[in-house]
Amino acid sequence: MSQVWLISGSGAGLGRDIAEAALAAGHRVVATARRVETLDDLRSRFPETLKVTALDVTDEAACIDAVRFTLDAFGQLDVLVNNAGYGQLVPFEQMSSADYRAQIETNLFGVVNLTRAAVSHMRERRSGRVINVSSVGGRIGMPGMSAYQAAKWAVGGLSEVLATELGALGVHVTAIEPGGMRTDWARRAGADLPPFLPDYESTVGALRNMLSGYAGNETGDPVRVAEVVLRLAAHPRPPVRLLLGSDAAKYAGEAEQARRETDERWLAISRSTDIGATAALPAFPAY
């Protein structure tokens, strides 16, 4: 059954692969990008089923216009893919407020803006899918990625809340959490970096050095991720979170295990702060 898709950040990388997969499957797509000319070749291949519009997801009014454009073009909206986003590898102390805020605005509020614009239509129809492109970085913390990963953690939490609010109304919400993919993300994240303070060379600098050889050698295939997204959009009970990539599964599993062990080690302290507790606070655990 043909669906109508609205995809942000479709000019390159995973967003473009998702758009191409949806079009090849016979769906109708509104693809958005900051530079719409990057989609000219797709427009020529799918003139009847692809519409293109410029979109900066940090502009709330523009997101409302993009949803209206979709409804005017195809009469409905079945699948929203919040894909627009980017990362910048800089120590927290050295990142300017403007750069930090810009990442939060794109990676988090871009999702908020476009989703809020779309969900009223989906709620009224009692049907729809919201697929948020998060990251395994929404489950782990890596040095130098404070803004990007803070936003992705928030996207994961937002997705879980929306799933509880909208699930009973026929609207499914899923956050996909890929590991490294062979897109341009790693190169962009490691480009045009300022000199790091010497104290951060062993942490953020180590990740910078790793990224320089990692770009182009990532584990994940964005074409296969796009196929997963296509199937999620038709699944009757999609997961709220879905790790994608063996590296994502490994890193998230290690992080969850470390959190479980910490929670268990400090459980007596956790329980001791209840109102009405009469015993003295227990000793802190020794590491």
ZADO-1210 file (C-alpha; in nm, 4 decimals, padded with zeros to 6 digits):
<atoms>
<atom x="00.0000" y="00.0000" z="00.0000" code="MET" pos="1"/>
<atom x="00.1421" y="00.3362" z="-00.1024" code="SER" pos="2"/>
<atom x="00.2271" y="00.5731" z="00.1816" code="GLN" pos="3"/>
<atom x="00.3116" y="00.9422" z="00.1899" code="VAL" pos="4"/>
<atom x="00.6493" y="01.0154" z="00.3474" code="TRP" pos="5"/>
<atom x="00.8017" y="01.3423" z="00.4709" code="LEU" pos="6"/>
<atom x="01.1771" y="01.3144" z="00.5239" code="ILE" pos="7"/>
<atom x="01.4052" y="01.5839" z="00.6632" code="SER" pos="8"/>
<atom x="01.7725" y="01.6052" z="00.5752" code="GLY" pos="9"/>
<atom x="01.7265" y="01.4265" z="00.2425" code="SER" pos="10"/>
<atom x="02.0045" y="01.5998" z="00.0522" code="GLY" pos="11"/>
<atom x="02.2695" y="01.3385" z="00.1311" code="ALA" pos="12"/>
<atom x="02.3576" y="01.0442" z="00.3501" code="GLY" pos="13"/>
<atom x="02.0952" y="00.8337" z="00.5220" code="LEU" pos="14"/>
<atom x="01.8090" y="01.0735" z="00.4489" code="GLY" pos="15"/>
<atom x="01.8683" y="01.0452" z="00.0774" code="ARG" pos="16"/>
<atom x="01.8933" y="00.6663" z="00.0998" code="ASP" pos="17"/>
<atom x="01.5618" y="00.6516" z="00.2863" code="ILE" pos="18"/>
<atom x="01.3970" y="00.8755" z="00.0273" code="ALA" pos="19"/>
<atom x="01.5296" y="00.6640" z="-00.2575" code="GLU" pos="20"/>
<atom x="01.4188" y="00.3395" z="-00.0921" code="ALA" pos="21"/>
<atom x="01.0677" y="00.4743" z="-00.0298" code="ALA" pos="22"/>
<atom x="01.0355" y="00.5988" z="-00.3875" code="LEU" pos="23"/>
<atom x="01.1635" y="00.2708" z="-00.5328" code="ALA" pos="24"/>
<atom x="00.9018" y="00.0883" z="-00.3255" code="ALA" pos="25"/>
<atom x="00.6248" y="00.2960" z="-00.4843" code="GLY" pos="26"/>
<atom x="00.5636" y="00.5424" z="-00.2041" code="HIS" pos="27"/>
<atom x="00.5098" y="00.9158" z="-00.2476" code="ARG" pos="28"/>
<atom x="00.7766" y="01.1295" z="-00.0861" code="VAL" pos="29"/>
<atom x="00.8307" y="01.4896" z="00.0136" code="VAL" pos="30"/>
<atom x="01.2057" y="01.5238" z="00.0523" code="ALA" pos="31"/>
<atom x="01.3437" y="01.8278" z="00.2308" code="THR" pos="32"/>
<atom x="01.6917" y="01.9712" z="00.2412" code="ALA" pos="33"/>
<atom x="01.8612" y="02.3023" z="00.2955" code="ARG" pos="34"/>
<atom x="01.9912" y="02.2850" z="-00.0630" code="ARG" pos="35"/>
<atom x="01.7184" y="02.1352" z="-00.2788" code="VAL" pos="36"/>
<atom x="01.9357" y="02.1191" z="-00.5914" code="GLU" pos="37"/>
<atom x="02.1077" y="01.8137" z="-00.4404" code="THR" pos="38"/>
<atom x="01.7838" y="01.6264" z="-00.5128" code="LEU" pos="39"/>
<atom x="01.7544" y="01.7208" z="-00.8812" code="ASP" pos="40"/>
<atom x="01.8534" y="01.3753" z="-01.0057" code="ASP" pos="41"/>
<atom x="01.5936" y="01.2040" z="-00.7865" code="LEU" pos="42"/>
<atom x="01.3322" y="01.4508" z="-00.9051" code="ARG" pos="43"/>
<atom x="01.4032" y="01.3593" z="-01.2659" code="SER" pos="44"/>
<atom x="01.3757" y="00.9862" z="-01.1891" code="ARG" pos="45"/>
<atom x="01.0523" y="01.0129" z="-00.9900" code="PHE" pos="46"/>
<atom x="00.8673" y="01.3146" z="-01.1309" code="PRO" pos="47"/>
<atom x="00.5212" y="01.1998" z="-01.0232" code="GLU" pos="48"/>
<atom x="00.5917" y="01.0665" z="-00.6757" code="THR" pos="49"/>
<atom x="00.8642" y="01.3003" z="-00.5437" code="LEU" pos="50"/>
<atom x="00.8129" y="01.6558" z="-00.4291" code="LYS" pos="51"/>
<atom x="01.1003" y="01.8636" z="-00.2962" code="VAL" pos="52"/>
<atom x="01.0963" y="02.1627" z="-00.0651" code="THR" pos="53"/>
<atom x="01.3642" y="02.3564" z="00.1188" code="ALA" pos="54"/>
<atom x="01.3583" y="02.3234" z="00.4965" code="LEU" pos="55"/>
<atom x="01.5623" y="02.4418" z="00.7913" code="ASP" pos="56"/>
<atom x="01.4235" y="02.2284" z="01.0749" code="VAL" pos="57"/>
<atom x="01.5233" y="02.4872" z="01.3360" code="THR" pos="58"/>
<atom x="01.2565" y="02.7177" z="01.1883" code="ASP" pos="59"/>
<atom x="00.9253" y="02.6152" z="01.3482" code="GLU" pos="60"/>
<atom x="00.7128" y="02.8063" z="01.0961" code="ALA" pos="61"/>
<atom x="00.9012" y="02.6424" z="00.8093" code="ALA" pos="62"/>
<atom x="00.8263" y="02.2988" z="00.9580" code="CYS" pos="63"/>
<atom x="00.4562" y="02.3818" z="00.9675" code="ILE" pos="64"/>
<atom x="00.4818" y="02.4919" z="00.6041" code="ASP" pos="65"/>
<atom x="00.6567" y="02.1650" z="00.5100" code="ALA" pos="66"/>
<atom x="00.3720" y="01.9597" z="00.6550" code="VAL" pos="67"/>
<atom x="00.1174" y="02.1811" z="00.4804" code="ARG" pos="68"/>
<atom x="00.3137" y="02.1407" z="00.1555" code="PHE" pos="69"/>
<atom x="00.2959" y="01.7616" z="00.1972" code="THR" pos="70"/>
<atom x="-00.0782" y="01.7639" z="00.2590" code="LEU" pos="71"/>
<atom x="-00.1375" y="01.9949" z="-00.0369" code="ASP" pos="72"/>
<atom x="00.0762" y="01.7766" z="-00.2637" code="ALA" pos="73"/>
<atom x="-00.0500" y="01.4312" z="-00.1643" code="PHE" pos="74"/>
<atom x="-00.3528" y="01.4793" z="00.0611" code="GLY" pos="75"/>
<atom x="-00.2151" y="01.2963" z="00.3658" code="GLN" pos="76"/>
<atom x="00.0964" y="01.2201" z="00.5676" code="LEU" pos="77"/>
<atom x="00.1655" y="00.8636" z="00.6758" code="ASP" pos="78"/>
<atom x="00.5350" y="00.8540" z="00.7674" code="VAL" pos="79"/>
<atom x="00.7510" y="01.1305" z="00.9122" code="LEU" pos="80"/>
<atom x="01.1250" y="01.0657" z="00.9206" code="VAL" pos="81"/>
<atom x="01.3211" y="01.3123" z="01.1340" code="ASN" pos="82"/>
<atom x="01.6671" y="01.2643" z="00.9900" code="ASN" pos="83"/>
<atom x="01.8264" y="01.6117" z="00.9768" code="ALA" pos="84"/>
<atom x="02.1210" y="01.6449" z="01.2130" code="GLY" pos="85"/>
<atom x="02.4955" y="01.6766" z="01.2554" code="TYR" pos="86"/>
<atom x="02.7706" y="01.6475" z="01.5155" code="GLY" pos="87"/>
<atom x="03.0793" y="01.8480" z="01.6030" code="GLN" pos="88"/>
<atom x="03.3722" y="01.7024" z="01.7977" code="LEU" pos="89"/>
<atom x="03.4874" y="01.9678" z="02.0457" code="VAL" pos="90"/>
<atom x="03.5567" y="01.9563" z="02.4206" code="PRO" pos="91"/>
<atom x="03.2596" y="02.0891" z="02.6168" code="PHE" pos="92"/>
<atom x="03.4712" y="02.3642" z="02.7738" code="GLU" pos="93"/>
<atom x="03.5894" y="02.4855" z="02.4342" code="GLN" pos="94"/>
<atom x="03.2591" y="02.4786" z="02.2473" code="MET" pos="95"/>
<atom x="03.0993" y="02.8216" z="02.2122" code="SER" pos="96"/>
<atom x="02.7469" y="02.8715" z="02.3382" code="SER" pos="97"/>
<atom x="02.6369" y="02.9495" z="01.9841" code="ALA" pos="98"/>
<atom x="02.7810" y="02.6250" z="01.8438" code="ASP" pos="99"/>
<atom x="02.6391" y="02.4211" z="02.1309" code="TYR" pos="100"/>
<atom x="02.2960" y="02.5741" z="02.0904" code="ARG" pos="101"/>
<atom x="02.3049" y="02.5232" z="01.7124" code="ALA" pos="102"/>
<atom x="02.3514" y="02.1482" z="01.7567" code="GLN" pos="103"/>
<atom x="02.0696" y="02.1275" z="02.0102" code="ILE" pos="104"/>
<atom x="01.8427" y="02.3345" z="01.7855" code="GLU" pos="105"/>
<atom x="01.9004" y="02.1054" z="01.4869" code="THR" pos="106"/>
<atom x="01.9299" y="01.7641" z="01.6509" code="ASN" pos="107"/>
<atom x="01.6572" y="01.8061" z="01.9137" code="LEU" pos="108"/>
<atom x="01.4327" y="02.1002" z="01.8342" code="PHE" pos="109"/>
<atom x="01.4313" y="02.0065" z="01.4668" code="GLY" pos="110"/>
<atom x="01.2624" y="01.6822" z="01.5732" code="VAL" pos="111"/>
<atom x="01.0299" y="01.8693" z="01.8097" code="VAL" pos="112"/>
<atom x="00.9304" y="02.1272" z="01.5473" code="ASN" pos="113"/>
<atom x="00.8567" y="01.8893" z="01.2636" code="LEU" pos="114"/>
<atom x="00.6864" y="01.6285" z="01.4808" code="THR" pos="115"/>
<atom x="00.4579" y="01.8831" z="01.6455" code="ARG" pos="116"/>
<atom x="00.3608" y="02.0091" z="01.3007" code="ALA" pos="117"/>
<atom x="00.2732" y="01.6561" z="01.1841" code="ALA" pos="118"/>
<atom x="00.1093" y="01.4765" z="01.4754" code="VAL" pos="119"/>
<atom x="-00.2261" y="01.6582" z="01.4766" code="SER" pos="120"/>
<atom x="-00.2952" y="01.5286" z="01.1251" code="HIS" pos="121"/>
<atom x="-00.1868" y="01.1768" z="01.2242" code="MET" pos="122"/>
<atom x="-00.3902" y="01.1867" z="01.5467" code="ARG" pos="123"/>
<atom x="-00.7039" y="01.2971" z="01.3662" code="GLU" pos="124"/>
<atom x="-00.6624" y="01.0146" z="01.1135" code="ARG" pos="125"/>
<atom x="-00.5731" y="00.7670" z="01.3918" code="ARG" pos="126"/>
<atom x="-00.2840" y="00.6540" z="01.1751" code="SER" pos="127"/>
<atom x="00.0800" y="00.7445" z="01.1251" code="GLY" pos="128"/>
<atom x="00.4447" y="00.6684" z="01.1862" code="ARG" pos="129"/>
<atom x="00.7120" y="00.8941" z="01.3322" code="VAL" pos="130"/>
<atom x="01.0636" y="00.7591" z="01.2864" code="ILE" pos="131"/>
<atom x="01.3330" y="00.9604" z="01.4605" code="ASN" pos="132"/>
<atom x="01.6909" y="00.9063" z="01.3500" code="VAL" pos="133"/>
<atom x="01.8785" y="00.9073" z="01.6779" code="SER" pos="134"/>
<atom x="02.2107" y="00.7311" z="01.7409" code="SER" pos="135"/>
<atom x="02.3776" y="00.4823" z="01.9686" code="VAL" pos="136"/>
<atom x="02.5128" y="00.8131" z="02.1027" code="GLY" pos="137"/>
<atom x="02.1694" y="00.8470" z="02.2630" code="GLY" pos="138"/>
<atom x="02.2645" y="00.5636" z="02.4995" code="ARG" pos="139"/>
<atom x="02.6351" y="00.6273" z="02.5635" code="ILE" pos="140"/>
<atom x="02.8650" y="00.9197" z="02.6366" code="GLY" pos="141"/>
<atom x="03.1801" y="00.9896" z="02.4352" code="MET" pos="142"/>
<atom x="03.4340" y="01.2665" z="02.4972" code="PRO" pos="143"/>
<atom x="03.3886" y="01.5654" z="02.2692" code="GLY" pos="144"/>
<atom x="03.0290" y="01.4870" z="02.1746" code="MET" pos="145"/>
<atom x="02.8442" y="01.6643" z="02.4569" code="SER" pos="146"/>
<atom x="02.6037" y="01.8681" z="02.2429" code="ALA" pos="147"/>
<atom x="02.5291" y="01.5977" z="01.9882" code="TYR" pos="148"/>
<atom x="02.4799" y="01.3222" z="02.2408" code="GLN" pos="149"/>
<atom x="02.2814" y="01.5385" z="02.4819" code="ALA" pos="150"/>
<atom x="02.0397" y="01.6008" z="02.1949" code="ALA" pos="151"/>
<atom x="02.0257" y="01.2336" z="02.0981" code="LYS" pos="152"/>
<atom x="01.9592" y="01.1248" z="02.4571" code="TRP" pos="153"/>
<atom x="01.6742" y="01.3760" z="02.4556" code="ALA" pos="154"/>
<atom x="01.5417" y="01.2424" z="02.1241" code="VAL" pos="155"/>
<atom x="01.5293" y="00.8946" z="02.2764" code="GLY" pos="156"/>
<atom x="01.3376" y="01.0220" z="02.5783" code="GLY" pos="157"/>
<atom x="01.1042" y="01.2263" z="02.3604" code="LEU" pos="158"/>
<atom x="01.0348" y="00.9217" z="02.1452" code="SER" pos="159"/>
<atom x="00.9454" y="00.7123" z="02.4487" code="GLU" pos="160"/>
<atom x="00.7068" y="00.9788" z="02.5807" code="VAL" pos="161"/>
<atom x="00.5417" y="01.0285" z="02.2419" code="LEU" pos="162"/>
<atom x="00.4998" y="00.6534" z="02.2037" code="ALA" pos="163"/>
<atom x="00.2991" y="00.6467" z="02.5275" code="THR" pos="164"/>
<atom x="00.0888" y="00.9487" z="02.4273" code="GLU" pos="165"/>
<atom x="00.0209" y="00.8531" z="02.0670" code="LEU" pos="166"/>
<atom x="00.0335" y="00.4739" z="02.0595" code="GLY" pos="167"/>
<atom x="-00.3281" y="00.4280" z="02.1672" code="ALA" pos="168"/>
<atom x="-00.4293" y="00.6762" z="01.8953" code="LEU" pos="169"/>
<atom x="-00.2845" y="00.4695" z="01.6123" code="GLY" pos="170"/>
<atom x="00.0412" y="00.6631" z="01.5761" code="VAL" pos="171"/>
<atom x="00.3629" y="00.4632" z="01.6210" code="HIS" pos="172"/>
<atom x="00.6897" y="00.6293" z="01.7249" code="VAL" pos="173"/>
<atom x="01.0330" y="00.4702" z="01.6832" code="THR" pos="174"/>
<atom x="01.3826" y="00.6045" z="01.7450" code="ALA" pos="175"/>
<atom x="01.6423" y="00.4221" z="01.5392" code="ILE" pos="176"/>
<atom x="01.9881" y="00.4250" z="01.6973" code="GLU" pos="177"/>
<atom x="02.2565" y="00.3449" z="01.4407" code="PRO" pos="178"/>
<atom x="02.6230" y="00.3052" z="01.5072" code="GLY" pos="179"/>
<atom x="02.8765" y="00.4305" z="01.2568" code="GLY" pos="180"/>
<atom x="02.7513" y="00.4381" z="00.8988" code="MET" pos="181"/>
<atom x="02.9306" y="00.5081" z="00.5736" code="ARG" pos="182"/>
<atom x="02.7833" y="00.8526" z="00.5290" code="THR" pos="183"/>
<atom x="02.9636" y="01.1859" z="00.5568" code="ASP" pos="184"/>
<atom x="02.8873" y="01.2210" z="00.9284" code="TRP" pos="185"/>
<atom x="03.2291" y="01.1279" z="01.0681" code="ALA" pos="186"/>
<atom x="03.4188" y="01.3488" z="00.8244" code="ARG" pos="187"/>
<atom x="03.1979" y="01.6477" z="00.9025" code="ARG" pos="188"/>
<atom x="03.2180" y="01.5904" z="01.2783" code="ALA" pos="189"/>
<atom x="03.5964" y="01.5930" z="01.2620" code="GLY" pos="190"/>
<atom x="03.6385" y="01.8832" z="01.0191" code="ALA" pos="191"/>
<atom x="03.7504" y="02.2393" z="01.0978" code="ASP" pos="192"/>
<atom x="03.8297" y="02.1663" z="01.4608" code="LEU" pos="193"/>
<atom x="03.9978" y="02.4200" z="01.6858" code="PRO" pos="194"/>
<atom x="04.3220" y="02.3261" z="01.8616" code="PRO" pos="195"/>
<atom x="04.2294" y="02.1340" z="02.1735" code="PHE" pos="196"/>
<atom x="04.3573" y="02.2326" z="02.5147" code="LEU" pos="197"/>
<atom x="04.6406" y="01.9937" z="02.6083" code="PRO" pos="198"/>
<atom x="04.4388" y="01.8524" z="02.8981" code="ASP" pos="199"/>
<atom x="04.1822" y="01.7140" z="02.6497" code="TYR" pos="200"/>
<atom x="04.4269" y="01.5520" z="02.4086" code="GLU" pos="201"/>
<atom x="04.4118" y="01.2131" z="02.5830" code="SER" pos="202"/>
<atom x="04.0314" y="01.2003" z="02.5673" code="THR" pos="203"/>
<atom x="03.8759" y="01.4190" z="02.2977" code="VAL" pos="204"/>
<atom x="04.1995" y="01.4149" z="02.1007" code="GLY" pos="205"/>
<atom x="04.1991" y="01.0359" z="02.0997" code="ALA" pos="206"/>
<atom x="03.8505" y="01.0347" z="01.9473" code="LEU" pos="207"/>
<atom x="03.9567" y="01.2954" z="01.6917" code="ARG" pos="208"/>
<atom x="04.2477" y="01.0773" z="01.5864" code="ASN" pos="209"/>
<atom x="04.0239" y="00.7719" z="01.5644" code="MET" pos="210"/>
<atom x="03.7706" y="00.9544" z="01.3453" code="LEU" pos="211"/>
<atom x="04.0399" y="01.0556" z="01.0982" code="SER" pos="212"/>
<atom x="04.0884" y="00.6904" z="01.0057" code="GLY" pos="213"/>
<atom x="03.7316" y="00.5826" z="01.0731" code="TYR" pos="214"/>
<atom x="03.5577" y="00.7960" z="00.8105" code="ALA" pos="215"/>
<atom x="03.4827" y="00.5728" z="00.5136" code="GLY" pos="216"/>
<atom x="03.5460" y="00.2554" z="00.7115" code="ASN" pos="217"/>
<atom x="03.2359" y="00.2525" z="00.9317" code="GLU" pos="218"/>
<atom x="03.0530" y="-00.0734" z="00.9999" code="THR" pos="219"/>
<atom x="02.7037" y="00.0351" z="00.9035" code="GLY" pos="220"/>
<atom x="02.5564" y="00.0367" z="00.5536" code="ASP" pos="221"/>
<atom x="02.3093" y="00.3270" z="00.5164" code="PRO" pos="222"/>
<atom x="02.1325" y="00.1514" z="00.2291" code="VAL" pos="223"/>
<atom x="02.0521" y="-00.1426" z="00.4559" code="ARG" pos="224"/>
<atom x="01.9471" y="00.0950" z="00.7339" code="VAL" pos="225"/>
<atom x="01.7103" y="00.2613" z="00.4861" code="ALA" pos="226"/>
<atom x="01.5568" y="-00.0782" z="00.4086" code="GLU" pos="227"/>
<atom x="01.4990" y="-00.1339" z="00.7801" code="VAL" pos="228"/>
<atom x="01.3256" y="00.2046" z="00.8029" code="VAL" pos="229"/>
<atom x="01.1050" y="00.1083" z="00.5085" code="LEU" pos="230"/>
<atom x="00.9984" y="-00.2120" z="00.6841" code="ARG" pos="231"/>
<atom x="00.9484" y="-00.0381" z="01.0198" code="LEU" pos="232"/>
<atom x="00.6980" y="00.1946" z="00.8528" code="ALA" pos="233"/>
<atom x="00.4798" y="-00.1056" z="00.7709" code="ALA" pos="234"/>
<atom x="00.5271" y="-00.3082" z="01.0886" code="HIS" pos="235"/>
<atom x="00.2152" y="-00.3425" z="01.3072" code="PRO" pos="236"/>
<atom x="00.4111" y="-00.3183" z="01.6348" code="ARG" pos="237"/>
<atom x="00.7453" y="-00.1456" z="01.5785" code="PRO" pos="238"/>
<atom x="00.9841" y="-00.1030" z="01.8713" code="PRO" pos="239"/>
<atom x="01.0169" y="00.2350" z="02.0393" code="VAL" pos="240"/>
<atom x="01.3972" y="00.2094" z="02.0181" code="ARG" pos="241"/>
<atom x="01.5995" y="00.0057" z="01.7719" code="LEU" pos="242"/>
<atom x="01.9778" y="-00.0263" z="01.7700" code="LEU" pos="243"/>
<atom x="02.1224" y="-00.0715" z="01.4215" code="LEU" pos="244"/>
<atom x="02.4695" y="-00.2066" z="01.3586" code="GLY" pos="245"/>
<atom x="02.6814" y="-00.4590" z="01.5436" code="SER" pos="246"/>
<atom x="02.8914" y="-00.1744" z="01.6848" code="ASP" pos="247"/>
<atom x="02.5786" y="-00.0021" z="01.8193" code="ALA" pos="248"/>
<atom x="02.4650" y="-00.3237" z="01.9867" code="ALA" pos="249"/>
<atom x="02.8102" y="-00.3749" z="02.1401" code="LYS" pos="250"/>
<atom x="02.8595" y="-00.0225" z="02.2758" code="TYR" pos="251"/>
<atom x="02.5037" y="00.0104" z="02.4059" code="ALA" pos="252"/>
<atom x="02.5248" y="-00.3307" z="02.5715" code="GLY" pos="253"/>
<atom x="02.8481" y="-00.2391" z="02.7480" code="GLU" pos="254"/>
<atom x="02.7021" y="00.0904" z="02.8667" code="ALA" pos="255"/>
<atom x="02.3830" y="-00.0746" z="02.9946" code="GLU" pos="256"/>
<atom x="02.5835" y="-00.3391" z="03.1789" code="GLN" pos="257"/>
<atom x="02.7988" y="-00.0736" z="03.3466" code="ALA" pos="258"/>
<atom x="02.4864" y="00.1162" z="03.4531" code="ARG" pos="259"/>
<atom x="02.3251" y="-00.1997" z="03.5921" code="ARG" pos="260"/>
<atom x="02.6355" y="-00.2821" z="03.7924" code="GLU" pos="261"/>
<atom x="02.6517" y="00.0709" z="03.9338" code="THR" pos="262"/>
<atom x="02.2811" y="00.0668" z="04.0224" code="ASP" pos="263"/>
<atom x="02.3187" y="-00.2642" z="04.2036" code="GLU" pos="264"/>
<atom x="02.6315" y="-00.1525" z="04.3872" code="ARG" pos="265"/>
<atom x="02.4573" y="00.1599" z="04.5173" code="TRP" pos="266"/>
<atom x="02.1111" y="00.0055" z="04.5685" code="LEU" pos="267"/>
<atom x="02.1242" y="00.0262" z="04.9491" code="ALA" pos="268"/>
<atom x="02.1947" y="00.3997" z="04.9262" code="ILE" pos="269"/>
<atom x="01.9117" y="00.4409" z="04.6757" code="SER" pos="270"/>
<atom x="01.6628" y="00.2770" z="04.9115" code="ARG" pos="271"/>
<atom x="01.7889" y="00.4525" z="05.2212" code="SER" pos="272"/>
<atom x="01.6562" y="00.7978" z="05.1262" code="THR" pos="273"/>
<atom x="01.2854" y="00.7106" z="05.1519" code="ASP" pos="274"/>
<atom x="01.0688" y="00.9088" z="05.3934" code="ILE" pos="275"/>
<atom x="01.0195" y="00.7031" z="05.7085" code="GLY" pos="276"/>
<atom x="01.3511" y="00.5209" z="05.6858" code="ALA" pos="277"/>
<atom x="01.4838" y="00.4857" z="06.0393" code="THR" pos="278"/>
<atom x="01.8182" y="00.3160" z="05.9950" code="ALA" pos="279"/>
<atom x="02.1333" y="00.5211" z="05.9555" code="ALA" pos="280"/>
<atom x="02.2510" y="00.5765" z="05.6016" code="LEU" pos="281"/>
<atom x="02.4549" y="00.2745" z="05.4967" code="PRO" pos="282"/>
<atom x="02.8201" y="00.3077" z="05.4130" code="ALA" pos="283"/>
<atom x="02.9049" y="00.4011" z="05.0595" code="PHE" pos="284"/>
<atom x="03.0339" y="00.1063" z="04.8571" code="PRO" pos="285"/>
<atom x="03.4072" y="00.0747" z="04.8088" code="ALA" pos="286"/>
<atom x="03.5341" y="00.0338" z="04.4546" code="TYR" pos="287"/>
</atoms>
